[in-house]
Amino acid sequence: MIDASTVGNVTVTVAAYAERTDEIAVLDSLYTAADGHNFFPFRDKSHNLNHEDSIHLFENAIVANGHRLKATAHLGHDGSDQERIEAVQSAILVEELQTPEAIVILDGNEDKANRFGNAIRGISSAIPPIATCIQSELYYPTALLADLCASHLAHTIEHPRHCATVEPPAPISKEVYHNHWGKAYNSMVNSSHRVTTECLEQRRAETVSQRVCSWFEGYMGGGEPYSFEQSLQPIIRYVHENGYEELAMQLSEI
């Protein structure tokens, strides 16, 4: 999952990578990090938080999942627009992760997939499987993790020296990855290829319980509305059977 956040002139893009079976652990860690805050997965995202008042939530979520996160920062002042920066940073992170079999889920629509695909075409011999998910932070715990991390880093980084001291580190894209930046940026700007995305079913969920079901079934956000409510009991039972008794109890309160 990839997400980005811009605060002032600072844009931070974060890749949160996890196996599908790891998402219960990610969700559990987010509920734990949000304890004491009026913040709930599948309902809220980073924009619902005041950063200064919620620093412990951000930090706890990041510390619990530090091994799943990779970030890079752009400090502005070069005339690049945010969407292009995010696309190039996303391509750089995916290339650095070297996980060609993993599906890359982007927060957005087909335009975002095209920008990303054309950017990574400039630095990689193969384009990874790509899917898009509208408002992915509300559908997938790993996407929410990327959203929280990107927002926290964008609020925290005020000077280039901060990029190496934040957690996770967020190297400056144009400096540390300068060999990738120019190639990816030029490829994105000069290419007009339409990128093929994975044929994953999309459902536009309007309620928290619908989003929980969409996550569990592997649907992407978007498309036609979710037309009915499903019981969360099979999901709660599965979570409980996998040893997450407290998380199962929290889901039962939805």
C-alpha positions as CSV (number, residue, x, y, z in Angstrom):
1,M,0.0,0.0,0.0
2,I,1.3,3.5,-0.9
3,D,0.1,6.8,0.4
4,A,1.5,10.3,0.5
5,S,1.1,13.5,2.6
6,T,2.0,17.1,1.9
7,V,2.5,19.7,4.6
8,G,3.8,23.1,3.4
9,N,6.6,22.3,0.9
10,V,7.2,18.8,2.3
11,T,5.8,15.8,0.5
12,V,6.4,12.4,2.1
13,T,5.4,9.1,0.4
14,V,5.3,5.9,2.3
15,A,5.1,2.3,1.2
16,A,3.6,0.0,3.9
17,Y,4.2,-3.6,2.8
18,A,2.6,-6.7,4.4
19,E,1.5,-10.1,3.4
20,R,-2.3,-10.5,3.2
21,T,-2.2,-12.7,6.3
22,D,-0.3,-10.0,8.3
23,E,-3.1,-7.5,8.0
24,I,-4.9,-8.7,11.2
25,A,-1.7,-7.9,13.1
26,V,-1.5,-4.5,11.5
27,L,-5.2,-3.8,12.4
28,D,-4.6,-4.9,15.9
29,S,-1.6,-2.6,16.3
30,L,-3.7,0.3,15.0
31,Y,-6.5,-0.3,17.5
32,T,-3.8,-0.5,20.2
33,A,-2.2,2.8,19.1
34,A,-5.5,4.5,19.0
35,D,-6.5,3.5,22.5
36,G,-7.7,6.7,24.3
37,H,-8.3,8.6,21.1
38,N,-11.6,9.1,19.2
39,F,-10.1,7.3,16.2
40,F,-11.2,4.1,14.6
41,P,-9.9,2.1,11.6
42,F,-12.4,1.8,8.8
43,R,-13.9,5.1,9.9
44,D,-11.1,7.6,10.3
45,K,-7.8,8.6,8.6
46,S,-5.0,10.9,9.4
47,H,-6.9,14.0,8.4
48,N,-9.3,13.3,11.3
49,L,-6.5,13.9,13.8
50,N,-4.8,16.9,15.1
51,H,-1.2,16.0,14.8
52,E,0.1,17.8,17.9
53,D,-2.7,16.2,20.1
54,S,-2.2,12.8,18.6
55,I,1.6,12.4,18.4
56,H,1.6,9.3,20.6
57,L,-1.0,7.6,18.3
58,F,1.2,8.2,15.2
59,E,4.4,7.2,17.0
60,N,2.9,4.0,18.5
61,A,1.5,2.9,15.1
62,I,4.8,3.5,13.4
63,V,6.9,1.8,16.1
64,A,4.8,-1.3,16.1
65,N,5.1,-1.6,12.3
66,G,8.5,-0.1,11.6
67,H,9.7,-3.2,9.8
68,R,6.8,-2.8,7.3
69,L,7.5,0.9,6.4
70,K,9.7,2.6,3.8
71,A,9.6,6.4,3.2
72,T,11.1,9.1,1.1
73,A,10.7,12.9,1.3
74,H,10.6,15.8,-1.2
75,L,11.3,19.3,0.2
76,G,9.8,21.3,-2.6
77,H,11.1,24.5,-4.3
78,D,11.6,22.9,-7.7
79,G,8.2,23.6,-9.3
80,S,7.0,19.9,-9.3
81,D,3.4,19.4,-8.6
82,Q,2.3,17.0,-5.8
83,E,0.8,14.3,-8.0
84,R,3.9,14.0,-10.0
85,I,6.1,13.9,-6.9
86,E,4.0,11.2,-5.4
87,A,4.1,9.1,-8.5
88,V,7.9,9.3,-8.8
89,Q,8.4,8.7,-5.1
90,S,6.1,5.7,-5.3
91,A,8.0,4.3,-8.2
92,I,11.3,4.7,-6.4
93,L,10.0,3.0,-3.2
94,V,8.6,0.0,-5.1
95,E,11.9,-0.3,-7.1
96,E,13.9,-0.1,-3.8
97,L,11.7,-2.7,-2.1
98,Q,12.5,-5.3,-4.9
99,T,9.3,-7.3,-4.4
100,P,8.2,-7.9,-8.0
101,E,5.5,-10.4,-7.2
102,A,3.7,-8.1,-4.7
103,I,0.7,-6.2,-5.8
104,V,1.1,-2.4,-5.5
105,I,-2.2,-0.9,-4.3
106,L,-2.4,2.9,-4.9
107,D,-4.7,5.3,-3.1
108,G,-6.6,6.8,-5.9
109,N,-8.0,6.2,-9.4
110,E,-6.8,5.1,-12.9
111,D,-4.9,8.4,-13.4
112,K,-2.7,7.7,-10.4
113,A,-2.0,4.2,-11.8
114,N,-1.0,5.7,-15.1
115,R,1.4,8.2,-13.5
116,F,2.9,5.5,-11.3
117,G,3.2,3.0,-14.2
118,N,4.9,5.5,-16.5
119,A,7.3,6.6,-13.8
120,I,8.4,3.1,-12.8
121,R,8.7,2.2,-16.5
122,G,11.8,4.6,-16.5
123,I,13.7,2.7,-13.8
124,S,12.5,-0.9,-13.9
125,S,12.5,-3.6,-16.5
126,A,9.0,-4.8,-15.4
127,I,5.9,-3.1,-14.1
128,P,4.6,-4.8,-11.0
129,P,0.9,-5.8,-10.6
130,I,-1.1,-2.6,-9.8
131,A,-4.5,-2.0,-8.3
132,T,-6.2,1.2,-7.3
133,C,-8.4,1.8,-4.3
134,I,-10.4,5.0,-3.7
135,Q,-9.9,6.2,-0.1
136,S,-7.8,3.1,0.6
137,E,-7.1,4.3,4.2
138,L,-10.8,3.5,5.0
139,Y,-10.6,0.0,3.5
140,Y,-7.3,-1.5,4.4
141,P,-5.3,-1.4,7.7
142,T,-2.0,-1.3,5.8
143,A,-3.2,1.7,3.8
144,L,-4.2,3.4,7.0
145,L,-0.7,2.7,8.4
146,A,0.9,4.3,5.3
147,D,-1.4,7.3,5.6
148,L,-0.6,7.8,9.3
149,C,3.1,7.4,8.7
150,A,3.2,9.8,5.8
151,S,1.2,12.4,7.7
152,H,3.4,12.2,10.8
153,L,6.6,12.5,8.8
154,A,5.3,15.4,6.7
155,H,4.4,17.3,9.9
156,T,7.7,16.4,11.6
157,I,10.2,17.2,8.8
158,E,11.1,20.9,8.8
159,H,14.7,20.7,7.7
160,P,16.8,18.4,5.5
161,R,18.6,17.1,8.6
162,H,15.4,15.8,10.0
163,C,15.0,13.3,7.1
164,A,17.7,11.0,8.6
165,T,16.6,11.3,12.2
166,V,12.8,10.6,11.9
167,E,11.4,7.1,12.2
168,P,11.3,5.6,9.7
169,P,14.0,7.5,7.9
170,A,12.8,9.5,4.9
171,P,15.7,10.1,2.6
172,I,15.4,13.0,0.3
173,S,14.2,11.6,-3.0
174,K,16.2,13.8,-5.4
175,E,19.4,13.4,-3.5
176,V,19.6,9.8,-2.2
177,Y,17.8,8.4,-5.1
178,H,19.0,10.9,-7.7
179,N,19.8,8.1,-10.3
180,H,16.1,7.0,-10.1
181,W,14.5,10.5,-9.8
182,G,15.4,11.9,-13.2
183,K,14.7,8.8,-15.1
184,A,11.3,8.1,-13.4
185,Y,10.2,11.8,-13.7
186,N,11.2,12.0,-17.4
187,S,9.5,8.7,-18.2
188,M,6.3,9.8,-16.4
189,V,6.2,13.2,-18.2
190,N,7.1,11.9,-21.7
191,S,5.1,8.7,-21.7
192,S,1.4,8.3,-22.5
193,H,1.0,4.5,-22.0
194,R,-2.2,3.4,-20.4
195,V,-1.4,1.1,-17.5
196,T,-3.2,-2.2,-17.1
197,T,-4.5,-2.7,-13.5
198,E,-5.5,-5.9,-11.9
199,C,-9.1,-7.1,-12.3
200,L,-10.1,-6.8,-8.7
201,E,-13.7,-6.2,-7.8
202,Q,-14.5,-2.7,-6.5
203,R,-17.2,-1.9,-4.0
204,R,-18.1,1.6,-2.7
205,A,-18.8,1.0,1.0
206,E,-20.8,3.7,2.9
207,T,-20.6,2.2,6.4
208,V,-17.8,0.9,8.7
209,S,-19.2,-2.6,8.7
210,Q,-19.3,-2.6,4.9
211,R,-15.7,-1.5,4.7
212,V,-14.7,-4.3,7.2
213,C,-16.4,-6.8,4.9
214,S,-14.8,-5.2,1.8
215,W,-11.3,-5.5,3.4
216,F,-11.9,-9.1,4.4
217,E,-13.2,-10.1,1.0
218,G,-10.4,-8.2,-0.8
219,Y,-12.5,-5.7,-2.6
220,M,-11.1,-2.3,-3.7
221,G,-12.8,0.9,-2.8
222,G,-14.8,2.5,-5.7
223,G,-17.3,1.2,-8.2
224,E,-20.9,0.5,-7.4
225,P,-22.2,0.9,-3.9
226,Y,-22.2,-2.0,-1.5
227,S,-25.9,-2.9,-1.8
228,F,-26.4,-4.9,1.4
229,E,-25.1,-5.4,5.0
230,Q,-23.2,-8.6,5.8
231,S,-22.8,-10.0,9.2
232,L,-19.3,-9.4,10.8
233,Q,-19.6,-12.6,12.8
234,P,-17.5,-14.8,10.3
235,I,-14.8,-12.1,10.4
236,I,-14.9,-11.8,14.2
237,R,-14.7,-15.6,14.5
238,Y,-11.7,-15.8,12.2
239,V,-9.9,-13.0,14.0
240,H,-10.6,-14.7,17.4
241,E,-9.4,-18.1,16.1
242,N,-6.1,-16.5,15.0
243,G,-5.4,-15.4,18.6
244,Y,-6.6,-11.8,18.5
245,E,-9.3,-12.0,21.2
246,E,-9.2,-8.3,22.1
247,L,-9.4,-7.3,18.4
248,A,-12.3,-9.6,17.9
249,M,-14.1,-7.9,20.8
250,Q,-13.4,-4.5,19.3
251,L,-14.8,-5.6,15.9
252,S,-17.9,-7.0,17.7
253,E,-18.7,-3.4,18.9
254,I,-19.0,-2.1,15.4
